[in-house]
Amino acid sequence: AVVSTQSTGALTDCYSALQWIYANADSLGVAEDQVFVAGDSAGGNLTAAVCLLHRDREGKPLDNGTVTHPLPAGQILLYPVLQCYKTNVGSMVSNGSYFPGNSANFRKFGSYYATGQDKLGNIMGNGEIMDRVPKFWAVTQNILVEEEEMMQDEGSLKKIELVKDLANYYFMPLHSRDLKGVPPAYVTVATADPLMDHGVWWVQYMEYFGLDSKLSVVKQCHGFMGNYNVNKVAHAELMKIKEFIEKL
């Protein structure tokens, strides 16, 4: 298994689907070097995780076959959910009234995704337990800490039961300590969304590693792209994504 959590199934399904597209590229009329991965909300989480998994496996399928495929040409994340280290800061608090994704509910949703139960609800976002600064947090918040100190967060967290589910970056991609090797990203965030900062942090984190990324901040609410056929703002954003794809 990729990870020892309930979230394994979603990620492996998505990764297998990507591998199927590569394997059938000729019959589909698809150029392997022009395949993009995209998703919104939880799908944005899976998009980033698939890119990390593809990088780690060097494009090999999960059955350990010898055929390798190129990295996706790009990743498109629409108002993604990407971290559960802290759930009581930034847009998760200031925008909490826009969507039932406030701090308490977010911890519960994250725990159910990771384990199928609410076992992690009292751990996520607990500053006393999670007392070390993950690398992404230090980078995006401009916190000056030594690399050795940032590395200690994993050691302290491993003392907690089930913490492997929290620390695993396939579960929450912003928990990765290194984004090098992932494809360029286009990230859309909504201003009326508790998850707005997640997308902002992803772009900042990618820039830290010298990776190409583009952030689009839209005055809409979470999920607005689902109405692109009637919402002019969403349609305009779709055209920007189209331009991003064409340039790559």
Secondary structure by P-SEA (a helix, b strand, c coil): ccccccaaaaaaaaaaaaaaaaaacccccccccccccccccaaaaaaaaaaaaaaaaccccccccccccccccbbbbcccccccccccccccccccccccccaaaaaaaaaaaaccccccccccccccccccccaaaaaaacccccaaaaaaaaaaaaaccccccccccccccccccccccccbbbbbbbccccaaaaaaaaaaaaaaacccbbbbbbcccccccccccccaaaaaaaaaaaaaaaac
